[in-house]
Amino acid sequence: MTADSVPALWRLARLGYDDVRRRPVLLYPEGAVLLNDTGREILELVDGRRSVRDIAAILGGKYATDVTADVVEYLGGLAERELIRDA
Amino acid sequence: MTHDHPTTLLAELTHRCPLHCPYCSNPLDLIRAERELSTDDWKRVFSQARALGVLQLGLSGGEPLVRKDLEELAAHARGLGLYTTLVTSGLGLTRARAERLRDAGLEHIQISIQDSDDASAERIAGVSSVKQKRAAIALVRELGFAFSINVVLHRANLDRLESIIDLAAELGADRLELANTQYYGWGLENRAALMPAREQLERAHEIAERKIRQYKGRMQMLYVLPDYYEKYPKACYGGWGRVYLVVAPDGKVLPCHGATQIAGLDFPNARDRSLEWIWQESPLFNAFRGDAWMKEPCRSCEHKTRDFGGCRCQAFALTGDAANPDPVCTLTPLRRIVDAALHDAEASREYRYRGYAAEPQAV
């Protein structure tokens, strides 16, 4: 995962909200990742068209800081688990 | 005391099935149609499961497609926000049903295959099934479902592991689950005919590791090791009553699908009690939580927070006492039982096909 990667959610995964644990959640066959709000914000911007750099620019504008490295790290972790793919 | 939220419910909608696989995870005493839960019962169970924290639902069996209300149940689950997997043989998946299931919001279908060699696959299933499975797989792909293939591995198909994996990729699986046979119920009944030789397994491990790398990013592979050849037992379903629950066709609620074979336990029923009471309060779900029930060497063992003493069903099936350590563990003298079974695996035997007790055995 680099700033130039164009990430896509695995075809088998979808974002949801768990109103029991009150957490956003990434659901996929035989598994689930509970997310925090930052994770949800990043994943909501993952659409198979935006690059990591695009996603970081949108979030960085909101937080008035460069978050590229954080987004690379976060999506890289999910890519290790094959939940994020290169589009 | 409240316990962690469960994450996964396996709903065994029925034990009826056109296949007769000799390693079936259903109990030897199969439940008949007239004792199955109604549509409304299942919907209530799914709603209660979601309220308890369940995120993943498996619609399983038997063959869940024999239930005429499957589409209605899938739609209810989707409405609750559950991620649902239909676990099927593929037999009975017509175009009309597949389209209705898609419209109901079902996301993921898992189809079993028995072998890459058609004649062997049908001998294992005990019935002609390959052609119907291929047709079902084509439909699942065409309609865009998330698609997994699962294969139970044993002596008769393990030497074809490489061609089985290549076949799954060719059939377009997003995921492939390869599970070595677990020896409970029918599997234990057929253990001598199913258990592979050690050399077979060693070759299979090498192949699995190589193919997992080969298909990374294209087909996600899960390879479940056979525990008889391990040094330490598995944390069965994440530990008793920690993340997983099963509802059997007649409404019995279980911590794992094998638990009915443990004698002396009282099984609560979803017809009479809420899932919340069963999860939090029932003697069954509390029977093997924590470590107070453990014997030595488990209770003082550093592994107990990882494997929770292993599998209670296996401890009961092989030693007669469910509170014993799982005899797979090399730290207990009970391990001699597993070693003796490995030794016995040298002689080949005939299958005892899965079926209802009063029926003639299918061949």
Interface residues (C-beta under 8 A of the other chain):
Chain A: R11 L12 R14 G16 Y17 D18 D19 V20 R21 V25 L27 Y28 P29 E30 G31 A32 E82 R85 D86
Chain B: H5 T7 T8 R50 A51 L52 G53 L55 Q56 G81 Y83 T85 E107 H108 Q110 A146 S148 D174 R175 K216 G217 Q220
